[in-house]
Structures are given as structure tokens and as C-alpha cells.
Amino acid sequence: IENLSRIGEQSGNLAGVLADAALFIERSEAIKSAAKRAIINPAFTLVVMIGAIFFWLTVVVPKMADLIKSMGDKKLPPETEFLMHLADFMVGWWWAVAICLAALPVGIFIGRKVSERFRLETDRLGWHLPIVGQMVALANQAYYFQYLALMYKSGVVITEALATLRKSLTNSYFLFR
């Protein structure tokens, strides 16, 4: 916006450039808002699924395992034995698993701030996730082309517009595609 206002002043069309910039900001916010709304439902579903798995592994499966053990020394399928051992682990270490799951998003956030390579890899992963990846890609592309069109319409030379866009993009994977 700062570059556009400077160009608008130089070209004598500040009002037109700022009107276009306002429209661009509205569209950008609408895209961001739609993407966030679309991500909330899968994120909520994931949290509920993790909670259900925790409940089953710490409450239901141990009770079923006690019932199965009380029936005698019968040979159980390997999958059932694995599930029973996993439930035993979760009963004893549920707190450590919960801390690790809670620390995961915090670690990702910090890692993205500290390491450019980590940021690139998480951005790449975001592009390739099922369902969410397509939304991430489309939102980035919409921002890029809207901003490019706005700058071109405002009279910015295309090479300068591309250089400015490169600095303003937040998805590092999109930069290297």
C-alpha cells in the first residue's frame, strides 16, 4: 500500500490508486476469512477425534482388556495384544502424550519464526495436505494475482511489481514454485 500511494502521488492519480487498494484489501480479507472458516471445521474434527482416541485408550480399552484377561489364557490376535499394550502405556503416560500433543503447535510456531528451512517445509506441507492444501494454494494465488493486477493497473513496471510481490508474500513455498 505504501508503494502504491507513492506511485499514485507521482502519477497524479492518488484517489484512484487508493480506491483500488481499498478494494484489494477488502477482497484479500474476504479470502483470508473464507480460508479460516474452511479450516476451522477440519481442525475441530481433528481435536474431537484425538479426544475420543484418548478416552478410548485410557478408559474403555483397559476395562475391556481386564474383561478379556479374566476369561482365561486364550491366545489373542497380535492386533488385540498391541491395542492392549498401547492402552496400558496410555494409562501410565497419558500426561506425557498430552503435553507432547499440546507442545506440537507451539513448536511449529516457534520453528517457523526461527528457521527459514523449517518455514519452507511447513509451507510445502501446507500446500500438499488433503483438502486444506488446495485452499492454501488458491488463497496464495488469489492474493498474488490480485496484488499484481492492482500494481500493474496503478502504473508500476511489471519487474518492479514482481520484486515487491516477492517481498510481501508470506508463504515461502509459493515463492519457490
One Martini backbone bead per residue (centre of mass of N, CA, C, O) as a GRO file, in nm:
protein
  177
    1ILE     BB    1   0.059   0.064  -0.020
    2GLU     BB    2   0.296   0.251  -0.007
    3ASN     BB    3   0.379   0.221  -0.303
    4LEU     BB    4   0.107   0.307  -0.424
    5SER     BB    5   0.097   0.595  -0.306
    6ARG     BB    6   0.352   0.690  -0.445
    7ILE     BB    7   0.250   0.639  -0.734
    8GLY     BB    8  -0.006   0.814  -0.715
    9GLU     BB    9   0.144   1.080  -0.673
   10GLN     BB   10   0.319   1.072  -0.934
   11SER     BB   11   0.059   1.030  -1.134
   12GLY     BB   12  -0.208   1.186  -1.007
   13ASN     BB   13  -0.382   0.906  -0.883
   14LEU     BB   14  -0.448   0.862  -0.573
   15ALA     BB   15  -0.751   0.800  -0.550
   16GLY     BB   16  -0.757   0.553  -0.740
   17VAL     BB   17  -0.542   0.383  -0.596
   18LEU     BB   18  -0.683   0.375  -0.314
   19ALA     BB   19  -0.942   0.242  -0.412
   20ASP     BB   20  -0.806  -0.013  -0.514
   21ALA     BB   21  -0.675  -0.088  -0.244
   22ALA     BB   22  -0.936  -0.121  -0.083
   23LEU     BB   23  -1.049  -0.348  -0.258
   24PHE     BB   24  -0.816  -0.540  -0.215
   25ILE     BB   25  -0.841  -0.566   0.093
   26GLU     BB   26  -1.124  -0.681   0.097
   27ARG     BB   27  -1.060  -0.936  -0.069
   28SER     BB   28  -0.836  -1.045   0.111
   29GLU     BB   29  -1.009  -1.073   0.368
   30ALA     BB   30  -1.219  -1.266   0.244
   31ILE     BB   31  -1.021  -1.493   0.185
   32LYS     BB   32  -0.912  -1.535   0.470
   33SER     BB   33  -1.185  -1.590   0.605
   34ALA     BB   34  -1.265  -1.836   0.434
   35ALA     BB   35  -1.019  -2.009   0.506
   36LYS     BB   36  -1.066  -2.016   0.813
   37ARG     BB   37  -1.348  -2.142   0.806
   38ALA     BB   38  -1.254  -2.403   0.650
   39ILE     BB   39  -1.048  -2.496   0.887
   40ILE     BB   40  -1.215  -2.528   1.148
   41ASN     BB   41  -1.364  -2.797   1.105
   42PRO     BB   42  -1.119  -2.993   1.080
   43ALA     BB   43  -0.990  -2.909   1.349
   44PHE     BB   44  -1.222  -2.992   1.533
   45THR     BB   45  -1.232  -3.288   1.443
   46LEU     BB   46  -0.946  -3.359   1.535
   47VAL     BB   47  -0.982  -3.297   1.837
   48VAL     BB   48  -1.214  -3.498   1.884
   49MET     BB   49  -1.060  -3.751   1.795
   50ILE     BB   50  -0.835  -3.734   2.004
   51GLY     BB   51  -1.024  -3.747   2.249
   52ALA     BB   52  -1.148  -4.024   2.182
   53ILE     BB   53  -0.887  -4.185   2.185
   54PHE     BB   54  -0.812  -4.123   2.472
   55PHE     BB   55  -1.062  -4.242   2.604
   56TRP     BB   56  -1.034  -4.531   2.493
   57LEU     BB   57  -0.730  -4.582   2.597
   58THR     BB   58  -0.800  -4.500   2.918
   59VAL     BB   59  -1.093  -4.657   2.959
   60VAL     BB   60  -1.216  -4.879   2.771
   61VAL     BB   61  -0.983  -5.079   2.701
   62PRO     BB   62  -0.898  -5.158   2.993
   63LYS     BB   63  -1.174  -5.292   3.061
   64MET     BB   64  -1.165  -5.498   2.831
   65ALA     BB   65  -0.897  -5.628   2.913
   66ASP     BB   66  -0.992  -5.735   3.185
   67LEU     BB   67  -1.210  -5.916   3.068
   68ILE     BB   68  -1.026  -6.089   2.888
   69LYS     BB   69  -0.832  -6.185   3.117
   70SER     BB   70  -1.070  -6.327   3.287
   71MET     BB   71  -1.116  -6.565   3.059
   72GLY     BB   72  -0.815  -6.633   3.020
   73ASP     BB   73  -0.561  -6.824   2.830
   74LYS     BB   74  -0.585  -6.675   2.545
   75LYS     BB   75  -0.512  -6.635   2.223
   76LEU     BB   76  -0.432  -6.338   2.075
   77PRO     BB   77  -0.426  -6.115   1.859
   78PRO     BB   78  -0.186  -5.889   1.780
   79GLU     BB   79  -0.371  -5.638   1.770
   80THR     BB   80  -0.492  -5.672   2.054
   81GLU     BB   81  -0.228  -5.664   2.210
   82PHE     BB   82  -0.139  -5.390   2.114
   83LEU     BB   83  -0.384  -5.233   2.225
   84MET     BB   84  -0.335  -5.311   2.522
   85HIS     BB   85  -0.047  -5.186   2.542
   86LEU     BB   86  -0.130  -4.902   2.461
   87ALA     BB   87  -0.325  -4.861   2.697
   88ASP     BB   88  -0.116  -4.899   2.921
   89PHE     BB   89   0.055  -4.662   2.837
   90MET     BB   90  -0.169  -4.439   2.853
   91VAL     BB   91  -0.232  -4.469   3.154
   92GLY     BB   92   0.068  -4.391   3.247
   93TRP     BB   93   0.126  -4.153   2.990
   94TRP     BB   94  -0.094  -3.931   2.921
   95TRP     BB   95   0.052  -3.667   3.004
   96ALA     BB   96   0.286  -3.681   2.796
   97VAL     BB   97   0.112  -3.688   2.543
   98ALA     BB   98  -0.039  -3.422   2.597
   99ILE     BB   99   0.212  -3.241   2.599
  100CYS     BB  100   0.307  -3.307   2.312
  101LEU     BB  101   0.046  -3.214   2.165
  102ALA     BB  102   0.060  -2.918   2.277
  103ALA     BB  103   0.363  -2.857   2.173
  104LEU     BB  104   0.348  -2.879   1.866
  105PRO     BB  105   0.231  -2.597   1.778
  106VAL     BB  106   0.448  -2.434   1.925
  107GLY     BB  107   0.692  -2.551   1.773
  108ILE     BB  108   0.602  -2.463   1.493
  109PHE     BB  109   0.587  -2.161   1.544
  110ILE     BB  110   0.884  -2.125   1.631
  111GLY     BB  111   1.020  -2.259   1.385
  112ARG     BB  112   0.909  -2.048   1.176
  113LYS     BB  113   1.066  -1.803   1.310
  114VAL     BB  114   1.369  -1.928   1.307
  115SER     BB  115   1.334  -2.114   1.035
  116GLU     BB  116   1.338  -2.118   0.696
  117ARG     BB  117   1.334  -2.421   0.635
  118PHE     BB  118   1.087  -2.488   0.812
  119ARG     BB  119   0.895  -2.297   0.670
  120LEU     BB  120   0.912  -2.425   0.392
  121GLU     BB  121   0.815  -2.712   0.479
  122THR     BB  122   0.538  -2.623   0.598
  123ASP     BB  123   0.436  -2.491   0.341
  124ARG     BB  124   0.455  -2.742   0.166
  125LEU     BB  125   0.264  -2.913   0.335
  126GLY     BB  126   0.018  -2.721   0.307
  127TRP     BB  127  -0.008  -2.774  -0.009
  128HIS     BB  128  -0.037  -3.117   0.039
  129LEU     BB  129  -0.285  -3.125   0.184
  130PRO     BB  130  -0.574  -3.235   0.234
  131ILE     BB  131  -0.796  -2.984   0.130
  132VAL     BB  132  -0.616  -2.748   0.251
  133GLY     BB  133  -0.409  -2.715   0.019
  134GLN     BB  134  -0.599  -2.586  -0.190
  135MET     BB  135  -0.665  -2.335  -0.020
  136VAL     BB  136  -0.380  -2.229   0.007
  137ALA     BB  137  -0.317  -2.200  -0.291
  138LEU     BB  138  -0.556  -2.017  -0.375
  139ALA     BB  139  -0.501  -1.784  -0.179
  140ASN     BB  140  -0.217  -1.716  -0.286
  141GLN     BB  141  -0.295  -1.668  -0.581
  142ALA     BB  142  -0.503  -1.446  -0.537
  143TYR     BB  143  -0.317  -1.244  -0.405
  144TYR     BB  144  -0.105  -1.221  -0.623
  145PHE     BB  145  -0.291  -1.136  -0.870
  146GLN     BB  146  -0.428  -0.894  -0.739
  147TYR     BB  147  -0.171  -0.734  -0.674
  148LEU     BB  148  -0.058  -0.728  -0.959
  149ALA     BB  149  -0.300  -0.583  -1.089
  150LEU     BB  150  -0.291  -0.331  -0.913
  151MET     BB  151  -0.004  -0.241  -0.988
  152TYR     BB  152  -0.041  -0.229  -1.294
  153LYS     BB  153  -0.282  -0.026  -1.291
  154SER     BB  154  -0.092   0.194  -1.132
  155GLY     BB  155   0.201   0.180  -1.308
  156VAL     BB  156   0.375  -0.056  -1.252
  157VAL     BB  157   0.636  -0.216  -1.317
  158ILE     BB  158   0.658  -0.549  -1.350
  159THR     BB  159   0.935  -0.597  -1.211
  160GLU     BB  160   0.864  -0.430  -0.958
  161ALA     BB  161   0.612  -0.588  -0.879
  162LEU     BB  162   0.752  -0.863  -0.839
  163ALA     BB  163   0.950  -0.768  -0.619
  164THR     BB  164   0.733  -0.678  -0.418
  165LEU     BB  165   0.583  -0.947  -0.395
  166ARG     BB  166   0.817  -1.114  -0.283
  167LYS     BB  167   0.818  -0.948  -0.006
  168SER     BB  168   0.493  -0.997   0.071
  169LEU     BB  169   0.508  -1.289   0.095
  170THR     BB  170   0.442  -1.565   0.333
  171ASN     BB  171   0.483  -1.806   0.133
  172SER     BB  172   0.772  -1.975   0.062
  173TYR     BB  173   0.678  -2.190  -0.144
  174PHE     BB  174   0.554  -1.994  -0.354
  175LEU     BB  175   0.827  -1.857  -0.433
  176PHE     BB  176   0.957  -2.158  -0.546
  177ARG     BB  177   0.748  -2.251  -0.784
   0.00000   0.00000   0.00000
